[in-house]
């Protein structure tokens, strides 16, 4: 295990432990300042003088949000913050030392929070204007998520709050506001939820240590791997490498969620059906009553689904890439969906643009783009096959074989893409992909060929058969 990983884990465990003491602070204003102070200390410890990057980025965004035209602050914030993220990762070309790896994590989550805040303020102002024009329309959903434009200090509080400052998951400003202004965290069983989330971590940790010891990523960089190992071995090596990647990510994401559950951020009544990144999705009137009445709040059951970021079981065992992706980094996916995908004006380009923004957010290395931008080229082929096989009448045995093939195929592509994500550099990625003859890419091309020929011809045949059974006025030609 590398030193950066050890520091990362120590900070996470420290933040989890601090959550218990944090919840004992009854004065909400003191609680807010302490959360910010601890977060600022974490950022300084891992960043040193590079803490100037998140401070500067937060200050500029605060000016944009407070003084900018509310009709366009979301676009200005998006443009500035992502441009600064590119600069942040290219400082060495400007004679500025490259920031530490942990500062990169801080800047990543800070980018989502600040841009997300600009979107929240823009949307609140926009819907408020629409409400004024039409006072008779129901706005319960709006009222449940409405925020006033926060002040300069408040934005810094949100940006540097120790909860999620290093690792995420992403949480809206409204969730942060609810932590100090709603009774949810005081009544949720934070210890129970934290304990439940911690239970699988030892398994993930042990599995990672064993697997990474026998199948290290560094071996895929050695000449021995390419000159003394067979193509089948190199192809098989994708799977343990992806397993290592998943276990490592599961550990980090699970512990990150524990920081939130222990502090109480993201707790909402179960009746409101909270969703990752979004928060409550229904029963807004009931939610308002719960906030107003402490006795009702005590009787409710609470959920931390709003900050649930990874569903390891579904991520691993769902049969398709599309379904598995929905269980991965769910709060980040929510941010991308509501701030990029749904708002991009040209429908046909929404998916590729979203994956490009996701790649840009992850980093400047070619491996991120080779990995993430490969997904939208594959998904339509997967959809064609699933659509045509969904209602098949094959024998159960054949159907089970197809299910196994589909699952194997999913893991092959995920493993193939993750190798690029891990190798980072374009020469390393193509060296590895070329050594297994780009087999997953060729299989995807074959899927398109079959989908656009066999399945298309099958549909044409089905339509012709239907036409023979129906006369021009729509009556059956069969004898009664």
C-alpha positions in Angstrom: 0.0 0.0 0.0 1.3 3.4 -1.0 1.9 6.3 1.4 -0.8 8.4 -0.2 -3.3 5.6 0.4 -2.3 5.3 4.1 -2.7 9.1 4.6 -6.0 8.9 2.8 -7.3 6.2 5.1 -6.0 7.9 8.2 -7.9 11.1 7.3 -11.1 9.2 6.6 -11.0 7.2 9.8 -10.2 10.4 11.8 -13.1 12.2 10.2 -15.4 9.3 11.0 -14.4 9.3 14.6 -14.7 13.1 14.9 -18.3 12.8 13.7 -19.4 11.5 17.1 -18.0 14.6 18.9 -19.3 16.9 16.1 -22.9 15.8 16.8 -22.5 16.6 20.5 -22.1 20.3 19.8 -25.5 21.8 20.4 -24.9 25.4 19.2 -25.4 25.2 15.4 -23.3 28.2 14.7 -20.4 26.9 16.7 -20.9 23.5 15.0 -20.7 25.1 11.6 -17.5 27.0 12.4 -15.9 23.9 13.9 -16.8 21.9 10.8 -15.2 24.5 8.6 -12.1 24.8 10.8 -11.5 21.0 10.8 -12.0 20.9 7.0 -9.6 23.8 6.5 -7.1 22.0 8.7 -7.4 18.8 6.6 -7.0 20.7 3.4 -3.9 22.5 4.7 -2.3 19.3 6.1 -2.5 17.5 2.7 -1.9 20.6 0.5 0.5 22.9 2.3 0.9 26.1 0.3 -1.2 24.6 -2.5 -4.3 25.3 -0.3 -4.2 28.6 -2.3 -5.9 26.8 -5.2 -9.1 25.9 -3.4 -9.2 29.2 -1.6 -8.8 31.2 -4.8 -11.4 29.0 -6.7 -13.9 29.4 -3.8 -13.4 33.2 -3.6 -14.0 33.7 -7.3 -17.0 31.5 -7.4 -18.4 33.4 -4.3 -18.1 36.6 -6.2 -19.8 35.1 -9.3 -22.7 33.7 -7.3 -23.3 36.8 -5.1 -22.8 39.6 -7.6 -23.3 37.9 -11.0 -26.4 38.0 -13.1 -28.5 35.1 -11.7 -29.7 34.2 -15.2 -26.2 33.2 -16.2 -24.1 32.6 -13.0 -24.3 28.8 -13.6 -22.7 29.1 -17.0 -20.0 31.5 -15.8 -19.2 29.4 -12.8 -19.1 26.2 -14.9 -16.7 27.8 -17.5 -14.4 29.4 -14.9 -14.2 26.4 -12.5 -13.6 23.8 -15.1 -11.0 26.0 -16.8 -9.3 26.5 -13.5 -9.4 22.7 -13.0 -7.4 22.4 -16.2 -5.0 25.0 -15.1 -4.7 23.4 -11.7 -3.6 20.1 -13.4 -1.2 21.9 -15.8 0.6 24.3 -13.4 4.0 22.7 -14.1 3.8 24.3 -17.6 3.5 27.7 -15.9 6.5 27.3 -13.6 4.3 26.4 -10.6 4.9 23.1 -8.8 2.3 20.4 -9.4 -0.1 20.1 -6.5 -0.2 16.9 -4.3 -2.5 14.0 -5.3 -4.8 14.7 -2.3 -5.2 18.3 -3.3 -6.4 17.1 -6.7 -9.2 15.1 -4.9 -10.1 18.2 -3.0 -10.2 20.4 -6.1 -12.4 17.7 -7.9 -15.1 17.7 -5.3 -14.9 21.4 -4.8 -15.5 21.9 -8.5 -18.8 20.0 -8.3 -19.9 21.8 -5.1 -19.2 25.3 -6.3 -20.7 24.8 -9.8 -23.6 22.9 -8.3 -24.2 25.8 -5.9 -24.3 28.2 -8.8 -26.9 26.0 -10.5 -29.0 25.8 -7.3 -29.0 29.6 -6.9 -29.9 30.1 -10.6 -32.7 27.5 -10.4 -34.1 29.0 -7.2 -34.2 32.5 -8.6 -35.7 31.3 -11.9 -38.5 29.2 -10.3 -39.2 32.1 -7.8 -39.8 34.4 -10.7 -42.1 31.9 -12.4 -44.0 31.5 -9.1 -44.6 35.2 -8.9 -46.0 35.1 -12.4 -48.3 32.2 -11.6 -49.2 32.2 -7.8 -51.9 29.6 -8.3 -49.5 26.8 -9.3 -48.3 24.3 -6.7 -44.7 24.8 -5.7 -44.2 22.4 -2.8 -41.3 20.7 -4.6 -39.6 24.0 -5.2 -40.1 25.2 -1.6 -38.4 21.9 -0.4 -35.2 22.7 -2.3 -35.3 26.5 -2.5 -32.2 28.3 -1.2 -31.5 32.0 -0.7 -28.3 33.3 -2.2 -25.7 32.5 0.4 -23.2 35.1 1.6 -19.4 35.1 1.1 -18.7 33.4 4.5 -21.5 30.9 4.0 -20.0 29.8 0.7 -16.6 29.2 2.4 -18.3 27.2 5.1 -19.9 25.0 2.4 -16.7 24.6 0.5 -14.4 23.8 3.4 -16.8 21.8 5.7 -14.8 18.7 6.7 -17.6 16.4 5.7 -16.6 15.2 2.3 -13.9 17.8 1.7 -11.4 15.3 0.6 -13.4 12.5 -0.9 -17.0 13.5 -1.5 -19.5 12.2 -2.2 -21.1 15.2 -3.7 -23.9 16.9 -1.7 -26.0 19.9 -2.6 -25.8 23.2 -0.7 -29.4 22.5 0.4 -28.3 19.3 2.2 -25.5 21.3 3.9 -28.1 23.9 5.0 -30.4 21.2 6.3 -27.7 19.8 8.5 -27.7 23.0 10.6 -31.3 24.1 10.2 -33.4 20.9 10.2 -33.8 18.3 13.0 -33.0 15.3 10.8 -29.4 14.6 12.0 -30.5 14.9 15.6 -33.0 12.1 15.3 -31.3 9.8 12.8 -29.5 6.7 14.1 -26.1 7.8 12.9 -24.1 5.1 14.7 -26.2 2.3 13.4 -26.0 3.5 9.8 -22.2 4.0 10.1 -21.7 0.6 11.5 -23.7 -1.0 8.7 -21.6 0.8 6.1 -18.4 -0.2 7.8 -19.2 -4.0 7.8 -18.0 -4.8 4.3 -14.9 -2.7 4.5 -12.6 -5.3 6.1 -13.6 -7.8 3.4 -12.8 -5.2 0.7 -9.5 -4.4 2.3 -8.4 -8.0 2.7 -9.4 -8.8 -0.9 -7.5 -5.8 -2.2 -4.3 -6.6 -0.3 -4.3 -10.2 -1.4 -5.2 -9.6 -5.0 -2.9 -6.6 -5.5 0.0 -8.5 -4.0 -0.3 -11.4 -6.6 -1.6 -9.2 -9.5 -0.1 -5.8 -9.2 -0.8 -3.2 -11.9 3.0 -2.6 -12.2 3.4 -6.0 -13.8 1.3 -4.8 -16.8 4.1 -2.2 -17.4 7.0 -4.7 -17.4 8.6 -6.1 -20.6 8.2 -9.6 -19.1 4.4 -9.2 -19.3 4.5 -8.5 -23.0 7.3 -10.8 -24.2 7.0 -13.8 -21.9 3.2 -14.0 -21.4 0.7 -15.3 -23.8 -2.2 -13.3 -25.3 -4.6 -15.3 -23.2 -2.8 -14.5 -20.0 -2.7 -10.8 -20.9 -6.4 -10.9 -21.7 -7.1 -12.7 -18.4 -5.0 -10.2 -16.5 -7.7 -7.6 -17.1 -10.0 -9.3 -14.5 -7.7 -9.3 -11.4 -6.7 -5.7 -12.3 -10.3 -4.6 -12.5 -11.0 -6.5 -9.2 -8.1 -4.5 -7.5 -9.5 -1.3 -8.9 -13.0 -2.0 -7.6 -11.9 -3.1 -4.1 -9.9 0.0 -3.8 -12.7 2.3 -4.9 -15.2 0.4 -2.7 -13.1 1.0 0.4 -12.7 4.7 -0.3 -16.4 5.3 -1.2 -17.7 3.3 1.7 -15.5 5.1 4.2 -16.4 8.4 2.7 -20.1 7.7 3.2 -19.4 6.8 6.8 -18.0 10.4 7.4 -21.4 11.7 6.4 -23.5 9.2 8.3 -21.5 9.7 11.5 -21.9 13.5 11.2 -25.5 13.3 10.2 -25.3 15.1 6.9 -27.7 13.6 4.3 -30.2 12.2 6.8 -33.8 12.6 5.6 -37.1 10.9 6.6 -37.6 7.6 4.7 -41.1 8.8 3.8 -39.6 11.4 1.4 -37.8 8.7 -0.6 -34.5 10.5 -0.8 -32.2 9.6 -3.8 -28.4 9.9 -4.2 -27.3 13.4 -4.7 -30.9 14.7 -5.0 -32.3 14.4 -1.5 -36.1 14.1 -0.9 -38.2 13.3 -3.9 -41.7 13.3 -2.5 -43.9 14.2 0.5 -42.6 17.8 0.5 -45.6 19.0 2.6 -44.9 16.3 5.2 -41.3 17.2 5.2 -42.1 20.8 6.0 -44.3 19.6 9.0 -41.4 17.4 10.2 -39.0 20.4 10.2 -41.5 22.5 12.1 -42.4 20.0 14.8 -39.6 18.4 16.8 -42.1 15.8 18.2 -43.0 14.5 14.8 -39.3 14.5 13.8 -38.5 12.2 16.7 -41.0 9.6 15.5 -39.8 9.4 11.9 -37.4 6.8 10.4 -34.4 8.2 8.6 -32.4 7.2 5.6 -29.0 8.3 4.3 -29.8 7.4 0.7 -29.2 11.0 -0.3 -25.4 10.5 0.1 -25.3 6.8 -0.9 -22.6 6.8 -3.6 -21.8 3.2 -4.3 -23.9 0.0 -4.5 -21.2 -2.7 -4.7 -23.6 -5.6 -5.1 -25.5 -4.2 -8.1 -22.3 -2.7 -9.5 -20.7 -6.1 -9.6 -23.7 -8.4 -10.4 -26.1 -6.5 -12.6 -25.9 -8.2 -16.1 -25.4 -5.1 -18.3 -23.0 -2.1 -18.4 -25.9 0.3 -18.4 -27.5 -1.2 -15.3 -24.1 -1.5 -13.5 -23.2 2.1 -14.2 -26.3 3.3 -12.3 -24.9 1.7 -9.1 -21.5 3.4 -9.4 -20.6 6.9 -8.1 -24.3 7.7 -7.9 -24.1 11.2 -6.4 -21.6 12.3 -9.2 -23.9 10.8 -11.8 -26.7 12.8 -10.4 -24.6 16.0 -10.7 -23.7 15.1 -14.3 -27.4 14.3 -15.1 -29.0 17.5 -13.8 -26.2 19.9 -14.6 -24.9 18.6 -18.0 -27.0 15.9 -19.6 -30.5 17.3 -19.1 -29.4 20.9 -19.8 -27.4 20.4 -23.0 -29.5 21.8 -25.8 -28.8 19.3 -28.5 -30.3 16.0 -27.6 -28.3 13.8 -29.9 -25.0 15.0 -28.3 -26.1 14.8 -24.6 -24.5 11.5 -23.8 -21.1 12.0 -25.5 -20.9 15.6 -24.0 -21.6 14.2 -20.6 -18.9 11.6 -20.8 -16.4 14.2 -22.1 -17.2 16.5 -19.1 -16.8 13.4 -16.8 -13.4 12.7 -18.4 -12.4 16.3 -18.0 -13.4 16.3 -14.3 -11.4 13.1 -13.7 -8.2 14.5 -15.1 -6.1 15.4 -18.2 -4.6 11.9 -18.8 -5.5 10.2 -22.0 -6.5 7.1 -20.1 -9.5 8.8 -18.6 -10.8 9.8 -22.0 -10.0 6.4 -23.6 -12.0 4.8 -20.7 -15.0 7.0 -20.2 -15.5 8.1 -23.8 -15.5 4.5 -25.0 -18.7 3.9 -23.0 -21.2 5.9 -25.2 -19.8 4.1 -28.3 -20.7 0.7 -26.7 -24.1 1.4 -25.1 -26.2 1.5 -28.3 -24.9 -1.9 -29.3 -25.7 -3.3 -25.9 -29.2 -1.8 -26.1 -29.9 -3.4 -29.5 -29.1 -6.8 -28.2 -31.0 -6.5 -25.0 -34.0 -5.2 -26.7 -34.1 -8.0 -29.2 -33.4 -10.7 -26.6 -35.7 -9.4 -23.9 -38.8 -11.3 -24.9 -37.2 -14.4 -26.4 -38.8 -17.8 -26.4 -35.6 -19.8 -26.1 -35.4 -22.8 -23.8 -34.4 -22.0 -20.2 -31.0 -23.6 -20.5 -30.1 -21.5 -23.6 -31.4 -18.4 -21.8 -29.1 -19.1 -18.8 -26.2 -19.5 -21.1 -27.0 -16.2 -22.7 -27.2 -14.5 -19.3 -23.7 -15.9 -18.4 -22.3 -14.6 -21.7 -23.9 -11.2 -21.2 -22.4 -11.0 -17.7 -18.9 -12.1 -18.9 -19.2 -9.6 -21.8 -20.0 -6.8 -19.4 -17.0 -7.6 -17.1 -14.7 -7.9 -20.1 -15.5 -4.4 -21.3 -15.4 -2.8 -17.8 -12.0 -4.5 -17.2 -10.8 -3.3 -20.6 -11.7 0.3 -20.0 -10.5 0.3 -16.4 -7.1 -0.7 -17.6 -6.8 2.5 -19.6 -8.2 4.4 -16.5 -5.3 3.0 -14.4 -2.5 3.1 -17.0 -3.3 6.8 -17.7 -0.7 7.4 -20.4 -1.7 6.9 -24.1 1.4 4.9 -25.0 0.8 2.5 -22.0 -2.9 2.1 -22.8 -2.3 1.3 -26.5 0.6 -1.0 -25.7 -1.7 -3.1 -23.5 -4.8 -2.9 -25.8 -2.7 -3.8 -28.8 -1.2 -6.8 -27.0 -4.7 -8.3 -26.8 -5.5 -7.2 -30.3 -8.2 -4.8 -29.2 -10.5 -7.8 -28.8 -13.3 -6.0 -26.9 -13.4 -3.2 -29.6 -13.7 -5.8 -32.3 -16.5 -7.6 -30.5 -18.3 -4.3 -30.2 -18.0 -3.8 -34.0 -19.4 -7.3 -34.5 -22.3 -6.4 -32.2 -23.1 -3.4 -34.4 -22.8 -5.5 -37.5 -25.2 -8.2 -36.2 -27.6 -5.6 -34.8 -27.8 -3.6 -38.0 -28.2 -6.6 -40.2 -29.7 -9.7 -38.6 -32.0 -7.9 -36.1 -33.0 -5.2 -38.7 -33.8 -7.9 -41.3 -35.7 -9.8 -38.6 -37.9 -6.8 -37.9 -38.6 -6.3 -41.6 -39.6 -9.9 -41.9 -41.9 -9.6 -38.9 -43.5 -6.5 -40.4 -44.1 -8.2 -43.7 -45.7 -11.2 -41.9 -48.1 -8.8 -40.1 -49.0 -7.1 -43.3 -50.1 -10.4 -44.9 -52.5 -11.0 -42.0 -54.2 -7.6 -42.3 -56.2 -6.2 -45.2 -56.0 -2.5 -46.3 -58.9 -1.5 -44.0 -57.4 -3.2 -41.0 -59.5 -6.5 -41.0 -57.9 -9.9 -40.6 -57.7 -12.0 -43.8 -57.9 -15.2 -41.8 -61.2 -17.1 -42.1 -63.3 -17.0 -39.0 
